[in-house]
Amino acid sequence: MKWEGIAFHFTNYIIIGKYLWAICLMNTLQNYSIISILGLFW
């Protein structure tokens, strides 16, 4: 029972971690594209 609980939380952390990583990646790409566009105008 204890191990199943740990495995369940571990799986949730992986899913949440991938979700947060995807959000961070999208934000980074958006910031990079904005900087690139500003760089073109400069």
C-alpha positions, -999 to +999 in steps of 0.1 A: +000+000+000+028+024+009+048+016-022+017+021-044+012+055-029+048+064-035+046+052-071+013+071-076+029+104-063+060+097-084+039+094-115+021+126-107+053+144-102+066+132-136+034+143-153+034+177-135+071+181-142+067+175-179+038+200-180+058+226-162+088+220-184+066+224-215+053+257-202+088+269-194+100+259-228+071+277-245+078+308-225+115+306-233+107+303-270+083+332-269+108+354-251+135+343-276+113+351-306+104+385-291+141+393-285+149+382-320+122+404-335+135+434-314+170+425-325+159+428-361+145+463-355+177+474-336 
